[in-house]
Every structure is written in C-alpha cells, then in structure tokens.
Amino acid sequence: MTTNLPVVTEIIPMVLQLQPAIALTDDQFYELCQLNGDFRIERNAAGELVIMPPTGSETDERNFNLVGQLWVWTKQDGTGVGFGSSGGFTLPNGAVRSPDAAWIKRDRWQAIPPELRKKFAPICPEFVIELRSETDNLRILQDKMQEYIDNGTQLGWLIDRKQRRVFIYRPNIAVEQLDNPKTLNGEPLLLGFVLDLSQIW
C-alpha cells in the first residue's frame, strides 16, 4: 500500500539588498520591524534584510518548551537574563539576529543603557539556541551559529529536529555533533542547566 505523504520543502529566507540605495539606521530598522510584525526580520553584516515567514505551530510549541526550561533555570540561577525568539540583538559585526533562545550575564546586560535595551540591544549573547524546523535550511542555520561564535557567543546549540541531532558550537573548538541525545548540559557556562529534549524532538 502506497501512502502519498506531503513533501516538506526547505524555505530559503528572502534577502533584500538595500545598500547603497538605502542605508537604514538602527532606529529605522527597528521601526521597520515593528511595522511588519508578522514577519521575522533580521539584518546581516552586509546590511541586507533577511525576511523569514512565521514558524509553524508545532515548531513554535517545541520552542515554547525550550524557552520555558531555560526560563526556569535562569530564575533559579539568578546570574543572567534569558530571551525568547522575538528578541533581537545587534552583534559587533553590525548584524541584527534573533536566536530562538538566548542568555546573557546579568552584569553585561545591566551595563547597557536602558534606552538601548528597548530596541535591538548592542550585545552578543553568551549562550544561544537555534531550533531547526522541517522547512529551515541547515546550512543557513550553521552559518548563523558560526556568526554568533565569531561575535562573542561562548556556547551555542543548533537543535536539528528533522534529523534528531544537535550541533554544539564553542570558540576555538571544532563543532561537536550529537546524534539523538536525551539531554544537553550547559556547563561550565550555565551551571546546573540541563535541557530535556524529550519534549523538543
């Protein structure tokens, strides 16, 4: 018996090249994102806009569980602040990125003037997570993870639900791949944080 299952196609984000015709300031880019809240818009280091559609409901439910686990640990630990997928950060290379989850040491976060925290704060998180959906292009996510590391991230997890594997990124260390792990341990950066993947897969 043959079953016709729908073919899931990877979605390549739309990239809009603006420069040199248009050079958006940081404030203008922020306002553009607010006016187009139905889209997830990032800006790469070349000043191009990267426009992605909203994630599917299943992926968002898994991401909610992921962020929830990080939130619980962050509140218990108290040394940093956590973020979900809606928060954007201006990296040292000029890119504005929105990881699916992130964590920043409290003293670094509080050193940023309050008015800059209200928009896309000029900081690279110490810890980021990207969760691959069925339609995400793996190479694009891998490049984004390396960009985080190159800009100051100390630990990054790329969770590939499609293949049930995790890529672990750290500075000056080769990317580590884990196949179908049950948990991920955030030490030594995130002391005591263990992500249960049973509700993520």
Secondary structure, DSSP 4 states (H G I P E B T S, - for coil): ----PPPPPPBPPEEE--TTT----HHHHHHHHHHTTTSEEEE-TTS-EEEEPPPPHHHHHHHHHHHHHHHHHHHHH-SEEEE-TT--EE-TTS-EE--SEEEEEHHHHHTS-HHHHTSSBS---SEEEEEE-TTB-HHHHHHHHHHHHHTT-SEEEEEETTTTEEEEEETTEEEEEEES-SEEE-TTTSTT-EEEGGGT-
